[in-house]
Amino acid sequence: DGKPMLMNDQVLVPFRAVLEKMGSQVTYDASTKTVLASQAGHQVKLTIGSQQAQVDGRAITTSIPPMVQNGTTYIPLRFVSESLGGTAQYDAATKSVMIEPAKAEASGTATSPQEIKRSRDQHAFGKCG
């Protein structure tokens, strides 16, 4: 799996590894280069290389398109986490991102916050709840 990266002031993260840890259902369609994430009644559809996305069936333009680098699909973290009902906060001082996934609708309880740490020499996932 790839490591989080900062591009054009946006944090991009490996699609499958991060969203599955957030509790999302994820799929990738290689024939259309489309990634799909579903969580808490929300759905996000992105196409590699395109800034056009769909959130709950509505067309939205992202500030940066998803991309593939070294065989790993990267997605704009804030856009996707907020579109799925969660939040993402970037701390420039520590180069870390705190992710608060959406609350589970069925139980009404929140999933534990996820942390992705990014440093100059090493990129690692923190505790995953």
C-alpha positions in Angstrom: 0.0 0.0 0.0 1.0 3.6 -0.6 1.7 6.4 1.8 -0.3 9.6 2.3 1.0 12.5 0.3 0.5 16.3 0.1 -0.2 17.7 -3.3 -1.5 21.3 -4.1 -2.3 21.8 -0.4 -4.5 18.6 -0.5 -3.9 15.4 1.4 -4.2 12.3 -0.8 -4.5 8.9 0.7 -4.5 5.3 -0.6 -8.2 4.7 -1.5 -8.8 1.2 -0.2 -6.6 1.1 2.9 -7.9 4.3 4.4 -11.6 4.0 3.5 -11.9 0.4 4.7 -10.4 1.4 8.0 -13.0 4.2 8.2 -15.7 1.5 7.8 -16.6 2.2 4.2 -17.6 -0.3 1.6 -15.2 0.2 -1.3 -15.0 -1.0 -4.9 -12.8 -0.3 -7.9 -13.8 -0.8 -11.5 -10.7 -1.1 -13.6 -12.5 -1.0 -16.9 -13.9 2.5 -16.1 -11.2 3.6 -13.7 -13.9 4.4 -11.2 -13.7 4.2 -7.4 -16.8 3.9 -5.3 -17.2 4.3 -1.5 -20.3 3.9 0.6 -20.8 4.6 4.3 -23.6 5.8 6.6 -26.1 6.1 3.8 -23.8 8.2 1.6 -22.1 7.2 -1.7 -19.1 8.8 -3.5 -18.0 7.9 -7.0 -14.7 9.2 -8.4 -13.0 8.6 -11.7 -9.2 8.4 -11.9 -7.8 11.6 -13.5 -11.2 13.5 -13.4 -12.2 16.3 -11.1 -15.9 15.3 -11.8 -17.4 13.2 -9.0 -20.8 12.1 -7.8 -21.9 12.4 -4.2 -25.2 10.8 -3.4 -26.0 11.0 -7.1 -25.2 14.7 -7.5 -22.4 16.0 -9.7 -19.6 17.7 -7.8 -16.3 19.1 -9.0 -13.3 18.2 -6.7 -10.3 20.5 -6.3 -7.9 17.7 -7.2 -8.6 14.4 -9.1 -7.9 11.0 -7.8 -4.7 9.5 -9.3 -2.8 6.3 -9.5 0.9 6.3 -8.4 3.1 3.2 -8.3 0.0 1.0 -8.6 -1.9 2.6 -5.7 -5.1 4.7 -6.2 -5.0 8.0 -4.2 -8.1 10.1 -3.4 -8.5 13.6 -1.9 -9.1 12.8 1.8 -11.1 15.8 2.9 -13.5 15.7 0.0 -14.2 12.0 0.4 -14.4 11.9 4.2 -16.7 14.9 4.3 -18.8 13.5 1.4 -19.3 10.3 3.5 -20.5 12.3 6.5 -17.2 12.4 8.4 -14.5 15.0 9.0 -10.7 15.3 8.3 -8.4 17.8 10.0 -4.8 18.3 8.8 -2.2 19.5 11.4 0.7 21.0 9.4 3.0 21.1 12.5 2.9 17.4 13.0 2.1 16.5 9.4 -0.8 14.3 10.6 -4.4 13.9 9.7 -7.2 13.1 12.1 -10.2 11.4 10.5 -13.6 11.2 12.3 -15.7 8.8 10.3 -19.5 9.2 10.0 -21.6 7.9 12.8 -23.1 4.5 12.1 -26.8 4.9 11.3 -27.9 1.6 12.6 -26.3 1.8 16.0 -26.0 5.5 16.4 -22.5 5.2 17.7 -19.4 6.7 16.2 -16.5 4.8 14.9 -13.2 5.6 16.8 -11.2 8.4 15.2 -8.5 7.2 12.7 -5.1 8.8 12.5 -2.9 8.9 9.5 0.6 10.2 10.3 2.8 11.7 7.7 6.4 12.8 8.4 9.3 13.7 6.3 11.0 10.3 6.5 8.1 7.9 7.2 4.4 7.6 6.4 2.4 5.3 8.6 -1.1 4.6 9.7 -1.7 5.3 13.3 -4.2 3.5 15.6 -7.2 2.2 13.8 -10.1 1.7 16.1 
